[in-house]
Amino acid sequence: MMDVIREALMITSFVFVMMLAIEYVTVLSRGDWEKKLLGSWWKQNLLAALLGALPGCLGSFAVVSLYSHRVITFGALTAAMIATCGDESFVMLARFPGKAIMVFGILFVVGFTTGAVVDLLLRARRTSRGTELETYVPVHEEERCVCFNRQELLAQWKHCTPQRGVMTVFLGLYLLAVATGEIGPEHWNWIRITLIGTAAAGLFIVASVPEHFLKEHLWDHVARVHIWRVFLWTLGAMTVLHILVSRMDIEGWISGSGLTVLVAVCLVGLIPQSGPHLVFITLYADGMLPFSILLASCIVQNGHGMLPVLAHSRRAFVAVKAVGFTVGLAVGLIGLANGW
């Protein structure tokens, strides 16, 4: 159970830092970068598919943060989730690196294509709450975000508000927990370095921004509205999944014909968790599953990437999973028909 809590804290903290960064960059640029993305759905799908195709879950978490801010479309979110393999990417690279890179390339193409089709059908809908094109982060005409002002910084910390103090302590503890291996990877690797770098960036933002920005954007919007929901939904979902998966005989599901195995693999892929997919990776590496079924599993499953979506929109969660299941099943059927 402690592993589940640590994982939930890691996911929530990373999403929190990404949201801080999005708010910061948006106000700093006065929304210009959001407007560029809002006007180009294909760029959003390309960026999302690229982030999703990166090994690990960090890229998909970043895409979820963008989606929750209404910066990218539902199609772009779908593209990222189809393109991602989650943490299983590292196992695939270790077990069969050549085929793994091929899988990542195929997932990127399938994700980008599916996201583009979804956007064309939905007319680039940005959230499940509407189709409006304005940015979700309010940028006031008179607002200016100063990155670093020594005089203001000293004054802000001399009269430190509870909001700044709470977020600073939280990010400081998160940074320390990641650095010591209490949260995230147990050993030093690029994921730990990335988590430390983003946590340090979040700490700098909280420590240096003006009081108005900190209260109106970081505290009232990110901390009070989003983060507690992300944590509770993530923790709850992971706890339920941990109990269910520990009692499931997944390997027993795959005894049968190719079609039966394909359907079973796609159903298991609906679970928003990394563990079950490892079974199919191992079976493929041992020559017990065809490439088409491995590919279908990779398309449907998203690692931990979809967990934060539960906190934002249950309807979006179900819709992404439905699209991924349909595409994965179709690709798997094509593969089986052609003897992949």
N, C-alpha and C positions, 0 to 999 in steps of 0.2 A: 504493500500500500504506500510506503514511503517513496518508492520509485515513481508511482503514479503522481503523487503530490509534487515531487521534484520536476517531473516532466511538464506538469500543468503550470508550475511556476516559471519554467524556462520559456514555454510557449507564450504565456501571458506577458512576461517581461519583455520578450523580444518584440511582440506586437505593440506593446506600450511604447517602446523606444522608436519603432518605425512610425507610429502615429505622431509622436513628438516631432520627429524629423520632417514629416509631411507638413504639419502645421507650420513649422519653422521656415521651411523653404518656400511655402506658399505665401506667407506674409512677407518674408524677406524679398521675394520677387514680385510681390503685389499680385499674385495669381497668374503671372504670365506663363509659367511652365504648364499649369493646369489647362489654360486656354488652348495651348498648342496641342496637348493630348486630346482635349475634348473635341477638337476639330478634325481628328484623324483616327478613325477607328482601326485602320489597318496597322498604324504604328503602335496602338495600344495592344493589339493582338500579337504583333511581333515581339514587343517588349515582354508581355506576359508569358508567351511561349518560351522565350529565352530564359526568363527567370525560373519558370517551372522546370525547364530541362536541366538546370543546374543540379548537381548531386546534393541530396539533403532536402530539408523542409524549409530552409530559410527563405529561398526565393518565392515559394508559394505563400509563406506568411507575409512577405512584402507585398505581394499582389492582393492578398485579402485586405491589407491596410489601405491600399489604394482604392479598392472597390468600396470599402466601408466609408470612404470619404467622397464617393461619387466622382472620382477622378477617371476611372476606367469603366468600360461597359461590362455587362453580364457575359457577353461573348468572350471578352478578354479574360475574365475570371475562369470561364470554362476552358479556354485555351491553356491556361496555366495548369489547371488541375488534371487535364488529360496528359499534358507534357511531363508532369512530375512523376517520379518513382519514389519520392521520399527518401528516407534513410537507407532503404534497400539498394539504392544506387551504389553505395560503397561495397556492399556484399557482392553485387553483380560485377563490379569492376575487379574485385578480388578473385572471384570464381571463374569468370569467363570475360575478360576485358574486351576482346575483339567484338564478340556478340553484344556486349553491354553498350558499347559505343554505337553500334548499329541500332540497337533498341532506342537509345536516346535520340538519335537522328530521326527515326521513324516517328517517335512520339512528338517531337517538335513539329514535324510536318503535319501529322494528324491533328495535333492540338491547334496549330495556327489555322488550318483549313476549317476545322469544326467551329472554332471561335468566329471566324469570318462568316460562315454560313448562319450561325446563330444570330450574329449582329444584323445581317441582312434581313433575316426573318423577323427579328424583334425591333428593327430600325434603331439599332445601337442603344438599347435601354441600359441606363447606368445603374439603377438599383431596382429592387422589387417595389419600391415605393413611388416610382414615377419615371418620366422620361425627360425631365427638365435638364437643361444643359448648363445651368449655373453651377459654380463651384460650391462644394459643401462647406468649405472653410470661409467664414465671412472676413472680408478684407475691408476695413474702414478707410475712407478717403484720407483721413488725417493720420492714419496709423503708420508708424515707422518702426521697424525692428532693428535695433542697433546690436550688432554681433557682440561687441566687447567695448565697454566704456569703463575705464578704471575708476573714475570718480563715482559714477552711478553704481558700479559694482560694490565698492566699499560701503556706500550708503545703504544699498539694498541688504547687504549682509549685516550691517550694524543694526538695522531694524528688520531683521528677517521675519517674514510672515510665516504662519503655520503651514500654508500651502507649499511654499518653497522648501521649508524644513522637512516636511513629510516626504515630498518627492525626492529630495536630495538624499535623505536617509535610505529610502527604498532603493534608489538606483545605486547608491554606494554599497549596500548590502548585496544587491544582485551582482555587481561587478566583483566583489570579493568572493561570492559563492561560485561564480564561474571560474575565476582565477584559481581557486583551490580545488575545483572539480566537484564541489557539492551539488552544483546544477550544471547540466550539459555534459559534454564528453569528459570521461575520467582522465584521459591523457591529452597532452598538447597536440593539437592538429589545427587545420585551417578553420574548422568550425568554432573551436574555442577562441581562436584569434579574432574571428569575425564577431563573435558575441561580445568579446571584451572591447573591441573597437567601437561597436555600435553603442554599448553601454556607456563607454567613456564619452562618446559624442552626445548621448542623451544627458549625461551628467553636466557637460559643458553648457548645453542649451538651458537646462533648468537653473544652473548657477548664474548665468550671465544675462538672460533676457530681462527686459523691463517688467515692472510689476503688472502693468495692464495686460501685456501679452501673456504673462504667466497665469494670471487669474482667469482672463476671458477665454483663452485658447487651451492652454495646457491643463489647467485644473478643472474649470467648469465644463469643458467639452470632452477632453480625452479621459482624465482621471475619474471624474464623477459619472459621466455618461456611459463610457465604453468599457473600461478595464475590468470593473467588478463583474460585468456580465460575461466578458471573455473568460475570466478565471473560473466562475461558477459553472458555466456551460462546459468548459474544457475539462474541469475536474470531474464533474458529474458524468459526462460522456465516457471519459477514460476509465472511471471506476466501474461503470456498468460493463464496458467492453472487456475490462480486465477479468471480471467475474465470468462473463459469458465465454470468452476465448479460452480461459483456463479449463473450462468444462466441455469444450467442443472437440470432437474427433474429426479434425479437418481432413486428415489423410484418409479417413474412411469415406469421405464425400467423393473422392476422386476415383473410386473403383467403379468402372462402368465404361460405356461407349464414349467415343470422342465427343459427341454432342452433349452427353450427360456431364462429362468432365468440364466441358466449356461453360455450361450453364452454372455448374457448381462453383467454378473458379470466379465467374463474374459476380455471382451472389456474394461470395466471400469478399470480393473487392469492394462491395458497398460499405463494408465496415471501415469507419474512419480511424484506422489504426495501422501501424507499420507491421506488427508482428505476423499476422496471418500470411502475408505475401511472401515471407521468407520460406514458407513451406514449399511453395511452387518454384521459387528460385532454386532451392536445394534439389527438388525433384527434376527440374530441367537440367541442372548441372550434372546429375547422376544419370541422365539419359532416359528418364521415365516420363517426361512430358515433351510434346512437340513445341517448336518455336512459336507456332500460331497461338497456342494456349497461354504461353508465357507472355506474349505481346498483348493478348486480350486482358490478362490480369493486370499488366502494367498500365493499360489505358483506363481501366475501371477504378483501380485503387489510387489513392492520393496521399498515402502516408498520414501524417498528422495535419496536412495542409487544410483540410476542410473543417477541422474543429472550431477555429475562430469564426467561421461563417455561421455556425449554429447560434452564436451570440448576436450576430448582426441580423440574420434573416433565415428562419427555418424554411421558408418557401424557396429561397435561393439555394439552400443546402440540398433540398429534395430535387430541385430542377437540375442542378449540376450533376448530381448522382444519376438522375434518370438519363441525361444526355450521355454521360460517360458509359453507363451500362449499355445503352443502345449501340453506341459506336464500338465499344469493345466486343460486344456480341457479334456485330456485323463483320468486323475485321477478323475475328476468330473463325466465323463460318467461312469467309472467303479463304482464309488460310487452310482450314481443314479440307475444303473442296479442292484446293490446289496442291495438297500434300506437303504443306510447309512443316 
